[in-house]
Amino acid sequence: MKLPRILLALALSCALPAMAQAPVTEQIAFASVRKVVREEGVFTGACSAVVIGQDTAYTAKHCLASVLRIDGLLVESSYEVPNKDMLILTVPGLKCPCVRFAPKRAQRGDRVYAVGFPFGDPKVTTRGEAQQRIIYQGGHFLVAVLGALPGMSGGGVFSVDGRLLGIISGSASGILTVIVEL
């Protein structure tokens, strides 16, 4: 017996992960974050990165290693952004979807979302709230209650409409997350 198309569509939509049912801007934000594999002769860990354009991504500067790969592609070059825990990576062959940038910075109390690869896999989304803005060693950072974990560094922090606010720099006590603002 064949199910009517409407019942089949309903059954499939219930079986899909929550992110697949999210608005298109949130889907793009989720898809734009990729895993970064750090290699120092052998595998040494993983971070996250955000695709900002064809062949271009952001990650955290502390993720730098002698060899970086995103989606199996070798990072050709990197540029360290002064006064920020941030690298701009050139990765030939890296494809979009690419993020859209937020038109303004997050304010205290704004809902924010972090996407990354805690402990290397799988990709997760956490949500939280912007707390305060700090300046440290000349760089501008946002502190949020997000619960980022090791491996999420370099991943994206997004507004409720899926626009990039910054990248994850680190966390304190697994609750507060420090974000490099763009």
N, CA, C and O atoms as a DFTB+ gen file, in Angstrom:
728 C
 N C O
     1  1       0.838      -1.182       0.000
     2  2       0.000       0.000       0.000
     3  2       0.883       1.245       0.000
     4  3       1.833       1.343       0.776
     5  1       0.567       2.174      -0.860
     6  2       1.325       3.420      -0.938
     7  2       0.692       4.461      -0.037
     8  3      -0.530       4.593       0.031
     9  1       1.563       5.209       0.663
    10  2       1.064       6.322       1.475
    11  2       0.783       7.519       0.585
    12  3       1.541       7.777      -0.350
    13  1      -0.276       8.248       0.850
    14  2      -0.485       9.478       0.097
    15  2       0.722      10.401       0.283
    16  3       1.350      10.392       1.341
    17  1       1.045      11.188      -0.731
    18  2       2.225      12.069      -0.696
    19  2       2.245      12.982       0.520
    20  3       3.310      13.197       1.099
    21  1       1.119      13.517       0.919
    22  2       1.078      14.446       2.051
    23  2       1.482      13.737       3.344
    24  3       2.185      14.320       4.169
    25  1       1.044      12.476       3.533
    26  2       1.429      11.719       4.728
    27  2       2.905      11.362       4.694
    28  3       3.580      11.398       5.723
    29  1       3.408      11.018       3.517
    30  2       4.822      10.711       3.371
    31  2       5.672      11.939       3.685
    32  3       6.677      11.840       4.389
    33  1       5.270      13.089       3.165
    34  2       6.004      14.340       3.435
    35  2       5.981      14.674       4.917
    36  3       6.991      15.110       5.469
    37  1       4.840      14.475       5.569
    38  2       4.726      14.740       6.997
    39  2       5.623      13.802       7.788
    40  3       6.304      14.235       8.718
    41  1       5.631      12.527       7.433
    42  2       6.470      11.544       8.127
    43  2       7.944      11.895       7.977
    44  3       8.699      11.826       8.947
    45  1       8.359      12.270       6.776
    46  2       9.762      12.651       6.544
    47  2      10.139      13.909       7.306
    48  3      11.236      13.980       7.860
    49  1       9.265      14.899       7.351
    50  2       9.597      16.148       8.039
    51  2       9.765      15.923       9.536
    52  3      10.555      16.616      10.176
    53  1       9.045      14.978      10.098
    54  2       9.197      14.663      11.526
    55  2      10.487      13.913      11.788
    56  3      11.038      13.992      12.886
    57  1      10.979      13.182      10.791
    58  2      12.185      12.392      10.971
    59  2      13.462      13.198      10.761
    60  3      14.531      12.775      11.200
    61  1      13.374      14.345      10.103
    62  2      14.567      15.146       9.826
    63  2      15.064      15.834      11.085
    64  3      14.270      16.148      11.972
    65  1      16.392      16.077      11.178
    66  2      16.909      16.798      12.335
    67  2      16.313      18.197      12.417
    68  3      15.862      18.750      11.414
    69  1      16.316      18.760      13.613
    70  2      15.720      20.076      13.836
    71  2      16.332      21.126      12.934
    72  3      15.618      22.009      12.458
    73  1      17.643      21.063      12.679
    74  2      18.293      22.093      11.865
    75  2      17.751      22.082      10.442
    76  3      17.681      23.131       9.802
    77  1      17.361      20.892       9.926
    78  2      16.836      20.811       8.569
    79  2      15.494      21.513       8.463
    80  3      15.084      21.893       7.366
    81  1      14.802      21.694       9.580
    82  2      13.514      22.365       9.569
    83  2      13.645      23.847       9.903
    84  3      12.650      24.572       9.900
    85  1      14.857      24.299      10.191
    86  2      15.093      25.690      10.564
    87  2      14.930      26.589       9.343
    88  3      14.998      26.121       8.206
    89  1      14.713      27.894       9.586
    90  2      14.656      28.824       8.465
    91  2      15.948      28.766       7.647
    92  3      16.999      28.380       8.159
    93  1      15.860      29.151       6.382
    94  2      16.988      29.048       5.457
    95  2      18.234      29.751       5.995
    96  3      19.333      29.211       5.861
    97  1      18.104      30.943       6.601
    98  2      19.300      31.648       7.094
    99  2      19.998      30.837       8.174
   100  3      21.228      30.834       8.229
   101  1      19.254      30.150       9.033
   102  2      19.873      29.322      10.068
   103  2      20.520      28.092       9.453
   104  3      21.567      27.649       9.925
   105  1      19.919      27.530       8.409
   106  2      20.515      26.385       7.735
   107  2      21.855      26.769       7.121
   108  3      22.817      26.005       7.205
   109  1      21.928      27.948       6.505
   110  2      23.174      28.406       5.904
   111  2      24.229      28.628       6.985
   112  3      25.389      28.257       6.807
   113  1      23.827      29.236       8.111
   114  2      24.771      29.444       9.210
   115  2      25.323      28.099       9.674
   116  3      26.530      27.966       9.876
   117  1      24.465      27.109       9.843
   118  2      24.889      25.786      10.295
   119  2      25.811      25.144       9.264
   120  3      26.847      24.586       9.626
   121  1      25.449      25.217       7.991
   122  2      26.238      24.590       6.926
   123  2      27.557      25.293       6.683
   124  3      28.490      24.675       6.169
   125  1      27.668      26.574       7.038
   126  2      28.892      27.322       6.767
   127  2      30.019      26.985       7.730
   128  3      31.171      27.325       7.459
   129  1      29.722      26.326       8.847
   130  2      30.761      25.978       9.816
   131  2      31.323      24.600       9.468
   132  3      30.583      23.629       9.314
   133  1      32.646      24.541       9.350
   134  2      33.318      23.305       8.949
   135  2      34.362      22.900       9.979
   136  3      34.816      23.715      10.783
   137  1      34.732      21.632       9.938
   138  2      35.750      21.125      10.855
   139  2      37.141      21.420      10.301
   140  3      37.398      21.255       9.109
   141  1      38.036      21.863      11.194
   142  2      39.436      22.102      10.847
   143  2      40.258      20.995      11.508
   144  3      40.169      20.796      12.719
   145  1      41.048      20.284      10.726
   146  2      41.927      19.255      11.272
   147  2      43.328      19.837      11.351
   148  3      43.891      20.303      10.360
   149  1      43.877      19.794      12.573
   150  2      45.236      20.304      12.804
   151  2      46.194      19.117      12.806
   152  3      45.952      18.107      13.466
   153  1      47.285      19.258      12.057
   154  2      48.268      18.181      11.975
   155  2      49.656      18.729      12.279
   156  3      50.091      19.711      11.677
   157  1      50.335      18.100      13.199
   158  2      51.740      18.394      13.497
   159  2      52.484      17.079      13.295
   160  3      52.915      16.450      14.261
   161  1      52.634      16.666      12.048
   162  2      53.210      15.363      11.747
   163  2      52.151      14.276      11.799
   164  3      52.038      13.472      10.874
   165  1      51.381      14.246      12.867
   166  2      50.245      13.336      13.000
   167  2      49.064      14.183      13.456
   168  3      49.227      15.354      13.797
   169  1      47.898      13.597      13.461
   170  2      46.699      14.316      13.891
   171  2      46.887      14.834      15.320
   172  3      47.253      14.073      16.216
   173  1      46.637      16.127      15.529
   174  2      46.796      16.691      16.872
   175  2      45.518      17.303      17.418
   176  3      45.500      17.738      18.569
   177  1      44.473      17.352      16.651
   178  2      43.243      17.909      17.187
   179  2      42.372      18.515      16.110
   180  3      42.676      18.468      14.918
   181  1      41.284      19.083      16.575
   182  2      40.339      19.687      15.649
   183  2      39.837      21.003      16.221
   184  3      39.768      21.187      17.437
   185  1      39.498      21.894      15.339
   186  2      38.859      23.160      15.656
   187  2      37.697      23.297      14.686
   188  3      37.305      22.331      14.032
   189  1      37.162      24.478      14.601
   190  2      36.072      24.764      13.681
   191  2      36.454      25.979      12.846
   192  3      37.375      26.714      13.203
   193  1      35.764      26.191      11.755
   194  2      35.982      27.353      10.896
   195  2      34.657      27.760      10.282
   196  3      33.721      26.964      10.209
   197  1      34.586      29.017       9.837
   198  2      33.384      29.546       9.205
   199  2      33.732      29.963       7.783
   200  3      34.651      30.755       7.572
   201  1      33.003      29.432       6.809
   202  2      33.228      29.788       5.405
   203  2      32.606      31.160       5.160
   204  3      31.401      31.348       5.325
   205  1      33.454      32.125       4.759
   206  2      32.967      33.491       4.535
   207  2      32.887      33.839       3.056
   208  3      32.275      34.841       2.686
   209  1      33.497      33.022       2.214
   210  2      33.476      33.250       0.777
   211  2      34.101      32.056       0.084
   212  3      34.692      31.192       0.732
   213  1      33.972      32.007      -1.235
   214  2      34.583      30.926      -1.992
   215  2      36.077      30.895      -1.676
   216  3      36.754      31.913      -1.813
   217  1      36.598      29.747      -1.257
   218  2      38.019      29.544      -0.940
   219  2      38.505      30.294       0.295
   220  3      39.715      30.386       0.501
   221  1      37.608      30.838       1.130
   222  2      38.024      31.664       2.271
   223  2      37.222      31.314       3.523
   224  3      36.009      31.108       3.470
   225  1      37.944      31.251       4.667
   226  2      37.287      30.933       5.938
   227  2      37.964      31.681       7.081
   228  3      39.115      32.104       6.968
   229  1      37.234      31.837       8.179
   230  2      37.774      32.359       9.437
   231  2      37.945      31.188      10.400
   232  3      37.164      30.237      10.382
   233  1      38.978      31.270      11.244
   234  2      39.104      30.369      12.385
   235  2      39.840      31.117      13.486
   236  3      40.248      32.263      13.296
   237  1      40.009      30.476      14.635
   238  2      40.728      31.090      15.750
   239  2      42.238      30.927      15.522
   240  3      42.699      29.884      15.059
   241  1      42.991      31.970      15.855
   242  2      44.440      31.950      15.652
   243  2      45.095      30.826      16.452
   244  3      46.063      30.223      15.986
   245  1      44.584      30.536      17.645
   246  2      45.210      29.488      18.452
   247  2      45.011      28.088      17.864
   248  3      45.565      27.119      18.382
   249  1      44.221      27.972      16.785
   250  2      44.048      26.697      16.089
   251  2      45.165      26.428      15.088
   252  3      45.228      25.345      14.505
   253  1      46.043      27.399      14.886
   254  2      47.094      27.281      13.875
   255  2      48.010      26.101      14.174
   256  3      48.401      25.886      15.321
   257  1      48.347      25.352      13.156
   258  2      49.285      24.229      13.237
   259  2      50.099      24.237      11.947
   260  3      49.838      25.037      11.049
   261  1      51.073      23.356      11.859
   262  2      51.901      23.338      10.646
   263  2      51.081      22.956       9.422
   264  3      51.375      23.410       8.316
   265  1      50.063      22.132       9.605
   266  2      49.180      21.749       8.501
   267  2      47.739      21.874       8.991
   268  3      47.379      21.340      10.040
   269  1      46.929      22.579       8.223
   270  2      45.496      22.676       8.511
   271  2      44.733      22.177       7.289
   272  3      45.111      22.440       6.147
   273  1      43.657      21.456       7.555
   274  2      42.781      20.994       6.484
   275  2      41.336      21.308       6.856
   276  3      40.935      21.180       8.013
   277  1      40.561      21.723       5.850
   278  2      39.126      21.938       6.017
   279  2      38.443      21.113       4.942
   280  3      38.771      21.227       3.760
   281  1      37.504      20.290       5.346
   282  2      36.814      19.386       4.415
   283  2      37.825      18.568       3.606
   284  3      37.579      18.257       2.440
   285  1      38.954      18.220       4.218
   286  2      39.988      17.446       3.534
   287  2      40.885      18.278       2.636
   288  3      41.859      17.761       2.088
   289  1      40.575      19.560       2.474
   290  2      41.360      20.450       1.603
   291  2      42.471      21.125       2.404
   292  3      42.257      21.552       3.538
   293  1      43.642      21.217       1.812
   294  2      44.791      21.825       2.462
   295  2      44.667      23.349       2.483
   296  3      44.362      23.966       1.463
   297  1      44.906      23.950       3.650
   298  2      44.916      25.409       3.756
   299  2      46.193      25.902       3.087
   300  3      47.296      25.494       3.452
   301  1      46.032      26.783       2.105
   302  2      47.169      27.280       1.334
   303  2      47.921      28.384       2.070
   304  3      49.152      28.407       2.081
   305  1      47.169      29.302       2.687
   306  2      47.807      30.400       3.409
   307  2      46.872      30.913       4.488
   308  3      45.667      30.659       4.476
   309  1      47.472      31.649       5.431
   310  2      46.661      32.230       6.497
   311  2      47.179      33.633       6.794
   312  3      48.365      33.927       6.641
   313  1      46.261      34.482       7.220
   314  2      46.597      35.850       7.602
   315  2      46.129      36.058       9.031
   316  3      44.956      35.849       9.339
   317  1      47.039      36.470       9.908
   318  2      46.680      36.732      11.299
   319  2      46.113      38.137      11.418
   320  3      46.764      39.109      11.037
   321  1      44.919      38.242      11.940
   322  2      44.283      39.535      12.153
   323  2      44.893      40.146      13.415
   324  3      44.828      39.532      14.480
   325  1      45.489      41.352      13.320
   326  2      46.126      41.963      14.494
   327  2      45.155      42.156      15.660
   328  3      43.992      42.509      15.459
   329  1      45.643      41.921      16.872
   330  2      44.891      42.108      18.120
   331  2      43.648      41.249      18.238
   332  3      42.742      41.575      19.004
   333  1      43.589      40.156      17.491
   334  2      42.437      39.256      17.580
   335  2      42.924      37.808      17.508
   336  3      43.918      37.507      16.847
   337  1      42.219      36.932      18.188
   338  2      42.485      35.498      18.090
   339  2      41.770      35.002      16.837
   340  3      40.785      34.267      16.908
   341  1      42.306      35.434      15.665
   342  2      41.579      35.177      14.428
   343  2      42.536      35.034      13.254
   344  3      43.506      35.781      13.123
   345  1      42.238      34.052      12.401
   346  2      42.970      33.841      11.154
   347  2      41.989      33.909       9.990
   348  3      40.843      33.471      10.096
   349  1      42.455      34.460       8.888
   350  2      41.715      34.382       7.628
   351  2      42.463      33.357       6.786
   352  3      43.647      33.528       6.498
   353  1      41.773      32.297       6.396
   354  2      42.399      31.188       5.687
   355  2      42.042      31.199       4.208
   356  3      40.910      31.505       3.832
   357  1      43.023      30.859       3.371
   358  2      42.784      30.643       1.951
   359  2      42.841      29.142       1.710
   360  3      43.859      28.498       1.965
   361  1      41.732      28.591       1.214
   362  2      41.600      27.149       1.030
   363  2      41.069      26.896      -0.384
   364  3      39.854      26.871      -0.586
   365  1      41.963      26.707      -1.372
   366  2      41.485      26.463      -2.730
   367  2      40.530      25.272      -2.791
   368  3      40.811      24.202      -2.252
   369  1      39.404      25.480      -3.455
   370  2      38.404      24.434      -3.606
   371  2      37.318      24.440      -2.542
   372  3      36.352      23.684      -2.646
   373  1      37.459      25.282      -1.517
   374  2      36.443      25.354      -0.456
   375  2      35.188      26.017      -1.024
   376  3      35.251      27.102      -1.601
   377  1      34.080      25.364      -0.855
   378  2      32.817      25.839      -1.436
   379  2      31.892      26.417      -0.374
   380  3      31.997      26.104       0.812
   381  1      30.983      27.270      -0.839
   382  2      29.944      27.809       0.022
   383  2      28.888      26.747       0.206
   384  3      28.896      25.788      -0.565
   385  1      27.967      26.833       1.171
   386  2      27.334      28.077       1.565
   387  2      28.249      28.930       2.447
   388  3      29.040      28.434       3.250
   389  1      28.095      30.223       2.249
   390  2      28.885      31.206       2.970
   391  2      27.966      32.005       3.888
   392  3      26.786      32.205       3.601
   393  1      28.543      32.455       5.001
   394  2      27.737      33.209       5.959
   395  2      27.405      34.598       5.442
   396  3      28.036      35.118       4.523
   397  1      26.403      35.168       6.061
   398  2      26.089      36.584       5.884
   399  2      26.450      37.242       7.195
   400  3      26.217      36.676       8.263
   401  1      27.015      38.425       7.127
   402  2      27.468      39.118       8.326
   403  2      26.340      39.913       8.964
   404  3      25.484      40.474       8.279
   405  1      26.359      39.949      10.294
   406  2      25.366      40.734      11.031
   407  2      25.645      42.216      10.794
   408  3      26.807      42.620      10.759
   409  1      24.605      43.035      10.630
   410  2      24.806      44.458      10.372
   411  2      25.262      45.235      11.613
   412  3      25.779      46.346      11.494
   413  1      25.070      44.648      12.806
   414  2      25.477      45.335      14.038
   415  2      25.910      44.312      15.072
   416  3      25.613      43.124      14.946
   417  1      26.609      44.777      16.089
   418  2      27.092      43.906      17.154
   419  2      25.942      43.490      18.072
   420  3      24.933      44.184      18.187
   421  1      26.121      42.353      18.713
   422  2      25.125      41.883      19.682
   423  2      25.129      42.786      20.908
   424  3      26.168      43.319      21.299
   425  1      23.978      42.948      21.498
   426  2      23.824      43.740      22.719
   427  2      23.540      42.808      23.886
   428  3      23.093      41.676      23.697
   429  1      23.801      43.288      25.084
   430  2      23.530      42.504      26.289
   431  2      22.086      41.999      26.262
   432  3      21.151      42.765      26.029
   433  1      21.924      40.723      26.501
   434  2      20.600      40.114      26.513
   435  2      20.173      39.519      25.185
   436  3      19.201      38.765      25.142
   437  1      20.880      39.838      24.081
   438  2      20.525      39.269      22.779
   439  2      20.752      37.758      22.778
   440  3      21.724      37.270      23.355
   441  1      19.862      37.030      22.133
   442  2      20.008      35.586      21.951
   443  2      21.073      35.360      20.884
   444  3      21.040      35.993      19.829
   445  1      22.020      34.458      21.153
   446  2      23.077      34.132      20.197
   447  2      23.211      32.615      20.111
   448  3      22.843      31.894      21.039
   449  1      23.742      32.140      18.984
   450  2      23.923      30.724      18.736
   451  2      25.365      30.457      18.341
   452  3      25.952      31.220      17.573
   453  1      25.938      29.386      18.858
   454  2      27.297      28.977      18.485
   455  2      27.208      27.648      17.742
   456  3      26.441      26.762      18.120
   457  1      28.006      27.521      16.677
   458  2      28.054      26.284      15.903
   459  2      29.506      25.858      15.813
   460  3      30.368      26.666      15.466
   461  1      29.786      24.607      16.118
   462  2      31.152      24.108      16.054
   463  2      31.215      22.606      16.235
   464  3      30.192      21.923      16.290
   465  1      32.446      22.102      16.326
   466  2      32.707      20.671      16.441
   467  2      33.362      20.367      17.784
   468  3      34.585      20.242      17.846
   469  1      32.579      20.244      18.871
   470  2      33.210      19.929      20.151
   471  2      33.886      18.560      20.097
   472  3      33.283      17.574      19.672
   473  1      35.124      18.516      20.526
   474  2      35.911      17.281      20.551
   475  2      36.035      16.657      19.163
   476  3      36.270      15.454      19.048
   477  1      35.880      17.459      18.107
   478  2      36.091      16.975      16.747
   479  2      34.858      16.531      15.997
   480  3      34.834      16.664      14.773
   481  1      33.837      16.015      16.641
   482  2      32.614      15.548      15.985
   483  2      31.544      15.337      17.025
   484  3      31.878      15.214      18.203
   485  1      30.305      15.289      16.671
   486  2      29.680      15.850      15.477
   487  2      29.460      17.350      15.646
   488  3      29.691      17.908      16.719
   489  1      29.013      17.988      14.582
   490  2      28.725      19.417      14.634
   491  2      27.505      19.645      15.511
   492  3      26.503      18.940      15.397
   493  1      27.603      20.653      16.400
   494  2      26.486      20.962      17.280
   495  2      26.199      22.458      17.285
   496  3      27.027      23.276      16.882
   497  1      25.005      22.787      17.753
   498  2      24.610      24.174      17.955
   499  2      24.260      24.346      19.428
   500  3      23.518      23.545      19.998
   501  1      24.797      25.391      20.034
   502  2      24.388      25.744      21.390
   503  2      23.777      27.135      21.322
   504  3      24.091      27.917      20.425
   505  1      22.918      27.435      22.260
   506  2      22.342      28.778      22.246
   507  2      22.513      29.393      23.618
   508  3      22.582      28.695      24.630
   509  1      22.579      30.713      23.631
   510  2      22.784      31.410      24.888
   511  2      22.449      32.876      24.749
   512  3      21.637      33.274      23.915
   513  1      23.092      33.670      25.583
   514  2      22.763      35.086      25.666
   515  2      24.037      35.920      25.775
   516  3      24.948      35.594      26.536
   517  1      24.082      37.001      24.999
   518  2      25.207      37.933      25.075
   519  2      25.216      38.593      26.451
   520  3      24.166      38.984      26.961
   521  1      26.401      38.718      27.051
   522  2      26.513      39.292      28.383
   523  2      27.178      40.657      28.392
   524  3      26.542      41.656      28.725
   525  1      28.451      40.706      28.029
   526  2      29.155      41.985      28.058
   527  2      30.278      41.998      27.044
   528  3      30.735      40.953      26.581
   529  1      30.705      43.179      26.714
   530  2      31.789      43.399      25.768
   531  2      33.041      43.756      26.572
   532  3      32.974      44.545      27.515
   533  1      34.182      43.175      26.197
   534  2      35.441      43.482      26.877
   535  2      36.511      43.824      25.850
   536  3      36.417      43.435      24.686
   537  1      37.520      44.550      26.290
   538  2      38.702      44.828      25.470
   539  2      39.876      44.191      26.191
   540  3      40.123      44.472      27.363
   541  1      40.600      43.331      25.485
   542  2      41.736      42.630      26.069
   543  2      42.885      42.668      25.078
   544  3      42.729      42.243      23.933
   545  1      44.029      43.167      25.500
   546  2      45.213      43.289      24.653
   547  2      44.875      43.916      23.302
   548  3      45.353      43.465      22.261
   549  1      44.058      44.943      23.330
   550  2      43.725      45.696      22.125
   551  2      42.631      45.094      21.265
   552  3      42.220      45.716      20.286
   553  1      42.139      43.890      21.600
   554  2      41.094      43.242      20.811
   555  2      39.734      43.393      21.461
   556  3      39.632      43.481      22.684
   557  1      38.692      43.424      20.653
   558  2      37.318      43.539      21.149
   559  2      36.683      42.157      21.185
   560  3      36.692      41.420      20.199
   561  1      36.131      41.827      22.350
   562  2      35.533      40.517      22.551
   563  2      34.144      40.676      23.158
   564  3      33.844      41.664      23.829
   565  1      33.314      39.683      22.905
   566  2      31.996      39.607      23.506
   567  2      31.994      38.368      24.394
   568  3      32.488      37.316      23.989
   569  1      31.452      38.482      25.581
   570  2      31.308      37.326      26.467
   571  2      29.830      36.941      26.457
   572  3      28.949      37.790      26.598
   573  1      29.580      35.646      26.287
   574  2      28.202      35.143      26.254
   575  2      28.105      33.876      27.079
   576  3      29.092      33.160      27.247
   577  1      26.935      33.602      27.586
   578  2      26.663      32.328      28.242
   579  2      26.237      31.379      27.127
   580  3      25.085      31.396      26.694
   581  1      27.183      30.543      26.661
   582  2      26.924      29.666      25.517
   583  2      27.325      28.220      25.758
   584  3      26.766      27.319      25.134
   585  1      28.266      27.981      26.634
   586  2      28.698      26.610      26.889
   587  2      29.486      25.975      25.767
   588  3      29.311      24.789      25.488
   589  1      30.366      26.747      25.103
   590  2      31.210      26.174      24.052
   591  2      32.207      25.204      24.679
   592  3      32.632      25.393      25.818
   593  1      32.573      24.179      23.942
   594  2      33.473      23.133      24.409
   595  2      34.730      23.095      23.553
   596  3      34.746      23.687      22.474
   597  1      35.792      22.412      24.001
   598  2      37.000      22.279      23.181
   599  2      36.659      21.733      21.801
   600  3      35.874      20.794      21.671
   601  1      37.252      22.325      20.782
   602  2      36.973      21.947      19.391
   603  2      36.023      22.907      18.712
   604  3      35.937      22.929      17.484
   605  1      35.299      23.711      19.501
   606  2      34.384      24.693      18.910
   607  2      35.104      26.004      18.594
   608  3      34.539      26.870      17.926
   609  1      36.353      26.160      19.068
   610  2      37.118      27.371      18.759
   611  2      37.177      27.578      17.252
   612  3      37.409      26.634      16.496
   613  1      36.967      28.807      16.823
   614  2      36.954      29.126      15.400
   615  2      35.584      28.982      14.766
   616  3      35.365      29.450      13.649
   617  1      34.663      28.341      15.466
   618  2      33.301      28.194      14.958
   619  2      32.562      29.520      15.014
   620  3      33.043      30.478      15.619
   621  1      31.419      29.580      14.399
   622  2      30.672      30.827      14.310
   623  2      29.736      31.069      15.471
   624  3      29.198      30.137      16.069
   625  1      29.553      32.345      15.777
   626  2      28.530      32.790      16.712
   627  2      27.575      33.644      15.901
   628  3      27.985      34.606      15.251
   629  1      26.292      33.285      15.943
   630  2      25.306      33.864      15.044
   631  2      24.178      34.543      15.794
   632  3      23.861      34.197      16.932
   633  1      23.582      35.517      15.128
   634  2      22.381      36.178      15.645
   635  2      21.188      35.254      15.411
   636  3      21.325      34.218      14.759
   637  1      20.029      35.617      15.932
   638  2      18.837      34.778      15.765
   639  2      18.416      34.633      14.305
   640  3      17.714      33.685      13.955
   641  1      18.837      35.561      13.454
   642  2      18.494      35.433      12.038
   643  2      19.605      34.774      11.221
   644  3      19.601      34.845       9.992
   645  1      20.568      34.126      11.914
   646  2      21.601      33.353      11.222
   647  2      22.748      34.158      10.661
   648  3      23.483      33.652       9.812
   649  1      22.933      35.384      11.095
   650  2      24.045      36.215      10.595
   651  2      25.229      36.147      11.545
   652  3      25.061      36.094      12.763
   653  1      26.430      36.147      10.973
   654  2      27.653      35.975      11.745
   655  2      27.973      37.212      12.577
   656  3      28.076      38.322      12.053
   657  1      28.129      36.997      13.896
   658  2      28.518      38.060      14.830
   659  2      30.004      38.002      15.153
   660  3      30.635      39.033      15.385
   661  1      30.562      36.798      15.168
   662  2      31.960      36.621      15.531
   663  2      32.328      35.150      15.519
   664  3      31.537      34.301      15.111
   665  1      33.560      34.855      15.979
   666  2      33.998      33.473      16.071
   667  2      34.384      33.153      17.505
   668  3      34.777      34.036      18.268
   669  1      34.269      31.892      17.857
   670  2      34.575      31.451      19.214
   671  2      36.083      31.472      19.424
   672  3      36.847      30.919      18.634
   673  1      36.491      32.126      20.512
   674  2      37.903      32.180      20.865
   675  2      38.221      31.198      21.979
   676  3      39.300      30.605      21.985
   677  1      37.323      31.017      22.907
   678  2      37.558      30.104      24.009
   679  2      36.405      30.144      24.981
   680  3      35.404      30.827      24.760
   681  1      36.562      29.395      26.073
   682  2      35.506      29.401      27.079
   683  2      36.121      29.297      28.465
   684  3      37.264      28.869      28.631
   685  1      35.356      29.689      29.428
   686  2      35.778      29.615      30.826
   687  2      34.764      28.771      31.581
   688  3      33.569      29.067      31.558
   689  1      35.216      27.757      32.229
   690  2      34.402      26.863      33.051
   691  2      33.265      26.198      32.269
   692  3      32.288      25.745      32.865
   693  1      33.386      26.137      30.942
   694  2      32.368      25.472      30.146
   695  2      31.036      26.196      30.078
   696  3      30.074      25.670      29.518
   697  1      30.964      27.399      30.641
   698  2      29.709      28.147      30.638
   699  2      29.869      29.429      29.827
   700  3      29.146      29.653      28.856
   701  1      30.819      30.264      30.232
   702  2      31.040      31.517      29.517
   703  2      31.884      31.274      28.281
   704  3      32.861      30.526      28.326
   705  1      31.514      31.894      27.195
   706  2      32.242      31.764      25.952
   707  2      32.748      33.133      25.535
   708  3      32.013      34.119      25.580
   709  1      34.020      33.187      25.126
   710  2      34.626      34.424      24.663
   711  2      34.587      34.411      23.136
   712  3      35.008      33.447      22.497
   713  1      34.077      35.491      22.572
   714  2      33.843      35.575      21.128
   715  2      34.640      36.735      20.554
   716  3      34.588      37.845      21.083
   717  1      35.375      36.491      19.478
   718  2      36.058      37.557      18.750
   719  2      34.999      38.240      17.906
   720  3      34.408      37.615      17.025
   721  1      34.751      39.530      18.169
   722  2      33.770      40.259      17.371
   723  2      34.375      40.663      16.036
   724  3      35.573      40.926      15.938
   725  1      33.541      40.710      15.019
   726  2      34.013      41.095      13.685
   727  2      33.943      42.579      13.500
   728  3      34.300      43.086      12.437
